[in-house]
Amino acid sequence: MNTPIFTDLISIVIVVVAVFLVGLSKGGFGGAFGILGVPILALIMPPLQAVAFLLPIYLVMDIISLWTWRRQWHKGLVWNILPMAILGICVGWVTASIVSDKIVGLLVGIIALLFVIQHVVLKQNKNSKISLETSTQAGHFWGLISGFTSFIAHAGGPPFQIYAMPLRLDPKVFTSSSVLIFSVLNFLKIGPYLALGRLNLNLTWSALTLMPVAICATLLGAAIVKKMNAEIFYPIMYGFLTLIALRLIFVSML
């Protein structure tokens, strides 16, 4: 019989916190909390094992999120991002053996921090809005990066946010589009992860024991976002992105 890979109190607390934050992200915070999952779990397990551990949890939460945010996504945003993000998954699969977690984390952190500096510190007009029609190529680029970093470390959120936040979409549309894109990507990871030997029955069983926590956090995240307006939603997202970027850079340079 399979037993959970975590047994002592400290590891249980760490795992529950990581899964809860990932659940909030899946509920509607667009990756802001979700990207913290792997760094937190890396305190008690190797980063690659943490990535594999989270995948079954992501898949279950994706089903809940897809139902919660059904039919609210923006087709233009999804199609600007998703095809190249799928290609990014393929690139991540091919290069998985030669690209380290630290390199990916450092790149994502720097990119995200530069984005925040440009749009917050330099005080660009907060009411400015980029149209999807004029940013298709940017969407393809960030989609590729998002798919790649999602495969390597479940860190596709910041590249997606870098492209999507300046569009100033309604928070519900933003969240629904994010949920659809990353749900598709997560389901596409199953085959490559199995082929790379990252998934096993004991790891999957351990992840499934955390499902009650994941489900509650996902529903809570959705409830919070649905009550937010854009003036509250986007400053919070920028704040989370800043903290995440600094954390990724710090950890990657250790």
C-alpha positions in Angstrom: 0.0 0.0 0.0 1.3 3.5 -0.9 1.9 5.9 2.0 2.4 9.7 1.8 5.9 10.9 1.3 5.6 13.4 4.1 5.1 12.1 7.7 6.6 14.6 10.2 4.7 17.7 11.4 7.0 20.3 9.7 6.8 18.7 6.3 3.0 18.3 6.6 2.6 22.0 7.5 4.9 23.0 4.5 3.0 20.8 2.1 -0.4 22.1 3.3 0.7 25.8 3.0 2.0 25.2 -0.5 -1.1 23.4 -1.7 -3.3 26.0 -0.1 -1.5 28.8 -2.0 -1.7 26.9 -5.2 -5.4 26.4 -4.7 -5.9 30.1 -4.2 -4.1 30.7 -7.4 -6.2 28.2 -9.3 -9.3 29.8 -7.8 -8.5 33.1 -9.5 -5.3 34.8 -8.6 -3.7 34.0 -12.0 -0.6 32.3 -10.9 0.4 34.9 -8.3 0.2 32.4 -5.4 0.7 29.3 -7.6 4.3 30.0 -8.5 5.2 29.9 -4.8 4.2 26.2 -4.7 7.5 24.8 -6.0 9.8 27.1 -4.0 8.0 26.2 -0.8 7.9 22.5 -1.4 11.6 22.7 -2.3 12.3 23.2 1.4 11.5 19.5 2.0 12.0 17.8 -1.4 14.0 18.2 -4.6 12.5 20.9 -7.0 11.9 18.3 -9.7 10.0 16.1 -7.3 8.0 19.1 -6.1 7.0 19.9 -9.7 5.8 16.3 -10.2 4.1 16.3 -6.8 2.0 19.3 -7.7 0.8 18.1 -11.1 -2.0 15.8 -9.9 -3.2 18.5 -7.6 -3.2 21.0 -10.5 -5.2 18.7 -12.6 -8.0 18.2 -10.1 -8.1 21.9 -9.3 -8.2 22.7 -13.0 -11.4 20.7 -13.4 -13.0 22.7 -10.5 -11.7 26.0 -11.9 -12.9 25.3 -15.4 -16.4 24.8 -14.1 -16.2 27.8 -11.8 -15.0 30.1 -14.6 -16.8 28.5 -17.6 -17.7 30.6 -20.6 -16.1 33.8 -19.4 -12.7 33.6 -21.2 -11.6 35.9 -23.9 -11.1 34.0 -27.1 -8.6 36.5 -28.5 -6.4 36.3 -25.5 -6.6 32.5 -25.4 -5.7 32.1 -29.0 -2.8 34.7 -28.8 -1.2 32.7 -25.9 -2.2 29.0 -26.1 -0.7 27.7 -29.4 2.8 29.0 -28.7 2.4 28.0 -25.0 1.9 24.4 -26.2 5.1 24.8 -28.3 6.8 26.0 -25.1 5.7 22.8 -23.4 7.4 20.9 -26.2 10.6 22.9 -25.9 10.6 22.3 -22.1 10.2 18.6 -22.7 13.1 18.5 -25.1 15.4 20.6 -22.9 14.3 19.2 -19.5 17.6 17.4 -19.0 19.9 20.4 -19.6 18.0 23.4 -18.1 18.2 23.8 -14.4 15.5 25.0 -12.1 17.7 27.9 -10.9 18.2 29.2 -14.4 14.5 29.1 -15.1 13.6 30.7 -11.8 16.2 33.5 -12.3 14.9 34.3 -15.8 11.3 34.4 -14.7 12.1 36.5 -11.7 14.1 39.1 -13.7 11.5 39.3 -16.4 8.7 39.7 -13.9 10.6 42.4 -11.8 11.4 44.4 -14.9 7.8 44.3 -15.9 6.8 45.7 -12.5 9.5 48.4 -12.6 8.3 49.5 -16.0 4.6 49.7 -15.2 4.7 50.8 -11.5 7.9 52.5 -10.6 8.0 54.5 -13.8 4.4 55.3 -13.2 3.0 54.7 -16.6 -0.6 55.8 -17.0 -2.6 53.3 -15.0 -5.5 53.8 -17.3 -3.5 52.9 -20.4 -4.7 49.9 -22.2 -3.0 47.7 -24.9 -5.3 46.1 -27.4 -5.1 42.5 -28.4 -5.0 43.5 -32.1 -1.8 45.4 -31.7 -0.1 42.9 -29.4 -0.5 39.5 -31.2 3.2 39.0 -31.7 3.9 39.8 -28.0 1.2 37.3 -27.1 3.0 34.6 -29.1 6.3 35.4 -27.5 5.1 35.4 -23.9 3.0 32.4 -24.7 6.1 30.5 -25.7 7.9 31.6 -22.5 4.9 30.8 -20.3 4.6 27.3 -21.7 8.3 26.6 -21.2 8.4 27.9 -17.6 5.2 26.2 -16.8 6.6 22.8 -17.9 9.9 23.3 -16.1 8.7 24.7 -12.8 4.9 25.4 -12.9 6.0 29.0 -13.3 4.0 30.1 -16.3 2.0 32.7 -14.4 4.4 35.7 -14.5 5.1 35.5 -18.3 1.3 35.3 -18.9 0.7 38.2 -16.6 3.4 40.3 -18.3 1.3 40.1 -21.5 -2.2 40.0 -20.1 -2.3 42.6 -17.3 -1.7 45.6 -19.6 -4.8 44.5 -21.6 -6.8 45.7 -18.5 -9.5 43.1 -19.0 -12.2 42.6 -16.5 -10.8 40.4 -13.6 -13.4 37.7 -14.3 -12.3 37.6 -18.0 -8.6 37.7 -17.1 -9.0 34.9 -14.6 -11.2 32.7 -16.8 -8.8 33.0 -19.7 -5.8 32.1 -17.4 -7.7 29.1 -16.0 -8.4 27.8 -19.5 -4.9 28.2 -20.8 -3.1 26.6 -17.9 -5.6 23.8 -17.6 -4.9 22.8 -21.1 -1.1 23.1 -20.5 -1.3 21.0 -17.3 -3.2 18.2 -19.0 -0.6 18.2 -21.8 2.2 17.8 -19.3 1.0 14.3 -18.2 2.6 12.4 -21.1 6.0 14.2 -21.0 6.2 13.9 -17.2 5.5 10.2 -17.4 8.1 9.8 -20.3 10.7 11.6 -18.2 10.0 9.4 -15.2 8.9 12.3 -12.9 5.5 10.8 -11.9 5.1 7.6 -9.9 2.3 6.0 -7.9 3.6 7.0 -4.4 4.0 10.6 -5.4 0.6 10.7 -7.0 -1.0 9.1 -3.9 0.7 11.6 -1.6 -0.6 14.5 -3.7 -4.2 13.1 -3.7 -4.2 13.1 0.1 -4.1 16.9 -0.1 -7.1 17.3 -2.3 -9.5 18.5 0.4 -7.1 21.4 1.1 -6.7 22.1 -2.6 -10.4 22.1 -3.3 -11.3 24.4 -0.4 -8.5 26.9 -1.4 -9.6 26.8 -5.1 -13.2 27.7 -4.2 -12.1 30.4 -1.7 -9.9 32.0 -4.4 -12.8 32.1 -6.9 -15.1 33.6 -4.3 -12.6 36.4 -3.5 -11.8 37.3 -7.1 -15.5 37.4 -8.1 -16.1 40.2 -5.6 -13.1 42.3 -6.8 -13.1 45.1 -9.2 -10.3 46.1 -11.5 -9.0 48.9 -9.2 -8.4 46.4 -6.5 -7.5 43.4 -8.5 -4.6 44.7 -10.5 -2.7 46.5 -7.7 -2.8 43.3 -5.7 -1.6 41.3 -8.7 1.3 43.7 -9.2 2.2 43.4 -5.6 2.2 39.6 -5.6 4.2 39.6 -8.8 6.9 41.8 -7.2 7.2 39.5 -4.1 7.3 36.5 -6.3 10.0 38.0 -8.6 12.2 38.9 -5.7 11.8 35.5 -4.1 12.7 33.7 -7.4 15.8 35.9 -7.9 16.9 35.4 -4.3 16.5 31.6 -4.4 18.1 31.2 -7.8 21.2 33.1 -6.7 21.8 30.9 -3.6 
